[in-house]
Amino acid sequence: MKRVYAEVSNDLSVICQKRKRTLFFQRTMWLITGLYFVFMLLLMATNYFPDSANSFFYFFEQFKPTSDNPYASIYPLIGLMVLLYLTTYVFAGAFRKFKIKETETMAKMVKMLFPKLRFAQNTAVPANEIVKSKLFAWVRTNATMYNYGQLRSVTNGKAVNIADIGIVEENVSNKIADSFMRVPILNMMVILYQFVLRNIFTNKSADNVYYTFRGMFCWLGFKKSLKGHTVILTNNQNSKLNRFFSSNFKEEQRINLEDPRFTNQFIVYSTDQVEARYVLSTALMERIVALKEKFNQPILLSFQNQQMYLAVKNENGLFSFPTGELASVKIIEELAHDIETALQIGTELK
């Protein structure tokens, strides 16, 4: 680990500087965008108070078109658009350089840590496997998905595939936001929140802000032959709502299991009560709880057709660097730990 860190420490320092620069221009760009929308909203609001003596509204009166100055409202918008164009141009350049350096350094680290494994970047998204996993209630093959890197291990003819994916689902919260986008004035408020405020106050890079899921996705063979499918999700209200409202899994039923340590953390859906209990033995439930503790992140699992699928949420992504300082060997240790744990799931959950 220390040898790998010594090899890439200078690169990590450069990445940290480039990310800070990128975040600065990202926030500046969206701040100017926010000012543009706020100005438009306030300009529209003055139409509802035409005779107001309020000095605040009086300030915006000067930007209303008149016979003497028909372009009064255009001048400030032109100024904002010029600023927005300049900051967008600078941001795009900074972001591109940051991502290129991050991608190159990550490839170097992974190949040094796992020289016998096949690692590829800029590969096609495993969309069919993601859909077949049934882990994501709203995902279809045409959904917005990205692949940031894929690792493949083959031992004794058994393959383990590990990908770092990002997904934008049309889930319940996104559907509500879409309905608000059809309402005048409210749509501008949604834009201000979804795009402007979230980008200004986040420490994430721009490509990570909008995902409904970002993290590790694995698929591998499973020893038991199954006719239906069994899905294990994080036990929270969001999982329940998305599963309830999705039309993709109407044949599923919720499975009530007896292990309180397991059921406190997970909720199970299956097409077959008997098969679900056959898959989820007491020993396997204990191993799944232990696996979640190893990752120290929310995990999702599914079993079907002699296949096992695992997703581990990671807001920074598996093959991207976490926010904050990178001047520590801990960065290398965490990456190696997550990959090694994923490579062992076939043995851990046998």
N, C-alpha and C positions, 0 to 999 in steps of 0.2 A: 504493500500500500504506500509506504513512504517513498519507495523508488518511483512509483507512478506519479505521486504528488510532486516530487522533485522535478520530474520531466515536464509537468504541465503547470507548475506554480506561476511562471511568468505569463502564460496564456490566460490563466484564471484571473490574474490581476488586470490584464488588458480587457477581458470580458466584463469585469466589474465596472471599469471606467466607461466602456462603451454602453453598458446598460444604463448607467446613471445619466449619461448624455441623452440616450434614447428616451428615457422616461421624462426628462426635462422637456424635450421638444414635444413629446406625446401630450403632456399636460398643457403646455402652452398652446398647442394646436386646438385641443378641445376646449380650453378656456376661451379662446377667440370665437370658436363655434358657439359656445354657450352665450357669449355676449351678443352675438348676432341674433340668436333666437330670443333672448330677453329683450333686446331692442325692438324686435318685431312685435313681440307681445305687448310691450308698453306703448308702442306706436298705435297698435290696434285699440288698446284700452282708452286712449285719449279720445277716440271717436264716441265713446259712451259718456264722456264728461266734457262736452264742447265748451261749456261756459264756466268751467271750474276755475276758481281763483287760486287754487292750490299751486304753489310755486313749482312743485314736482311735475305736475301735468303741464304747467305753463312752459317748462323747459322743453317738453316734447312738441309743443305747439309750433315751434320754429322749424321743425322738420316736416311740417305738413305742406303739401304743394299749394301754391297760390298763383294768381295771375302774373304777379311780378317775378315769382321764382317757382316755376312748375316742376323743377327737378330737386326741390329741397330734400325730399325723403331719399333720393338716390345717392347723394354725396357720402353720407356716413356709411351706407351699405357698401359702396365701392371701396372705401377705406378699409372696412372690415374684410372684404373679400380679397383685397391685395395682401393684407397681413396673413390671412388664412392660407392663401396660395404659397406665400414665402415659407411659412412655418411647416406646411404640409410637405413641401419640397425638401426642406432640410431634415424633417423627421423621417421621411421615406429613405433618404440616403443614410442617415444614422442607424435606422432600424435594419436595413439591408446589411450593413457592415457588421453590426452586432450579431445578427443571426448567422452570417457566414462564419465568423470567428467561433461562435458557440458550437455550430455543427461540426466544424473541423476538429475542435478540441475534444468534443464528446466522442467522436469516432476514434480519435487517438487513444483516449482513456479506455474505452470499451475493448479495443483490440489488444491493448496491453494487459488488461485484467483477464480477458477471456480469449486468448489467442487461437484456441481450437474451435471456437464457435463462429458461425457465419453471421456477420452483422452488415446490414445495408440501410442506407438512408435514401430518402426521395423515392421510396417504393410505393406501389399501389396500396390503397387502403384495403384491409381484409373485410370488405363490406359484407360479403356473403356470410362469413363466419360471425360477424357482429350481429347480423340479423338472426342467424340460426341460433345464436346463444340465448335469445329471448330475455336477455338481462335488462334491456332498455325498452320500456313500455311503448315508446312512440317512434322508435327507429324503423325506417324502411330503407331499402337499398339506395334510394335516390336522396336520402338525407345528407345534410352537410357533414362530412367526415374528413379528418386529416390523419396522416400517418407520419410521425416524426422520426421513425426508425424501427427496424425489426431485427430481432435476434432469433436464431434457430439452432437448436441442439438436437443431434441424433445420436442416441445410445442404444445399442443392441436392436436397431431397427425401429426404435420408438422415438418419435419427434416431439419436441416441446417448442412451441412458437410463442415468442414474446414481442408484443408491439406496443409502442407508445402512441396512443390515439387521442384525438379530440373530436367530440360530437356535439352538434347543436340539434337538440330534439325539439319537436313541436309539442312540448309537454304542457301541463295545465297552466303554469305561470306564463309561458310564452303565448299560449292561446288567449289568455286574458289580456295580455299586453297588445296582441294583434287586434282584439275587439275594440280596445281604447283608441287604437290608431285610426279607426274609422270615424271617430267623433272629433269635430273641429275643436280647437283649443286644447282638448285633452290629448290629442295626438302630439302636440308640441311639448306638452308636459312629459309624455312618455319618452320622447326623443331626448329631452333634457336629462331625464334620469338614466335611461338605458345606455345612452351613448356618451353624453357629456359628463355628468357627475361621476359615473362609474370609472371613466377613463382619467378624470382629474385626480380622484382620491385613491386610486389603486396603486399598488406596488408591482402589479403584474405587467408584463409586456403586452402590447396591443393584441397579439395573436392568442392570448390566453383569457381575455376578459369575458367573452360571450359563450364559452362552452358550458353546456349542461353537464358534460362529463369530460374530464381530462385525466389521463392516467394510464396504467398498465392494463393490457388486455392479452390474455393467454389462452391457447387452446391446445389440447393434447388428447390422446386416447384414454379411454376409461374401461376397466376390465369387465364391467357388468353390461350386458346387452339389455337395452330398455326399449319399450314400445312407445312410451310417452315421454314427457319431459318434466323435470323437477327443478324449480328455480328458488334460490336462496338470496334474499335481499336484506338490506339494512332495515331494522325494525324502527321505522319512523313514519310520521304522518305523510310525508311527501311520497314515500314508496307506495303506501296504501292508496293514496288519492290517484297517483298516476296509473297504478294497476287497475283501479276501479273504473276510471273514466276511459281508459284505452279500449278500443274495439278489437285489438289484435289477439286478445287472450281470453275470450268469453268462455272457452271450454275449461279454463282452469278453476280450481277450487283451493281455498285456503286450507292448509294442513296444520292441525293443532298437535304439537308434540309435547312430550312430558318433561324434557330436560330444561329446568328453569334457567340455568346459566346460558344455554343456547337460545332459548326463546326470548330472553331479555334483550338479546343483541340482534336476532335475526327473525325474519318472517318468511314462511315457506309457502309457495304455490306449486301445484302440480295438476297434471291431467288424470292422475290415478293415485288415490289414497294408499292403496296396498303397495304399489311400486315405490312411492315416496318413502314409506317406512322401510322398505327393503333396501333402498339406497342409503337412507340416513339412519344407520345403526347408531347405537349409543357411542361406540368407539369413534365413528366418523364425526359425529357431532362434537365430540371433545377435541378431535384434531382440527376441525374448522375453527373452533374458538381459539385454539392455540395458534393457528395460522394467522388469524386476525391480530392477535397480540404480537406476533413476530413482525408483521407489516406495520402495526400501529397506525393503520389507516382503515377507512371503511372498505369492506370487500363484498363482492357479489359472486355467486357461483351458480352454475347450472349443469345438469347432467341429462344427456339424451343420446340415443343412437351410438353407444360406445364412445361418446365424446364427453369431455369435461371442459368447461369454460370458466375462466376466472377473470374478474376485473377488480383492480385496486385503484381507488381514487387517489390522485396526486395532483393538486392544483398547479404545480410547476411542471408536471410531466416527468416521465422516467428518464428520457434522454434530453432533458433541458436542465439548466442549472437553477437551483432555488434562489429566491430573492435574498437580498442581504449580502454580507461579505463572504468571499469565497476563499479567504486566506487560511484554510485549515484542511488537514488531511481527512477530517470528518466527511467532507464532500465525497471523497473517494470511497470511504468506508460505507456510507449510506447507499451509494449506487451499487457497490459490490454485494451488499447485504440483500437488497431488494431483488437483484438478478439471481443470486444464489438461492434465495428462498423460493422464487418462482420456478427455477429449474428443478427443485426438489419436490414440487407439489404432487407429481405422479407417485412418488414414494410415500410422501406424508399422508396423502388421502387415498391410499390403496384400499 
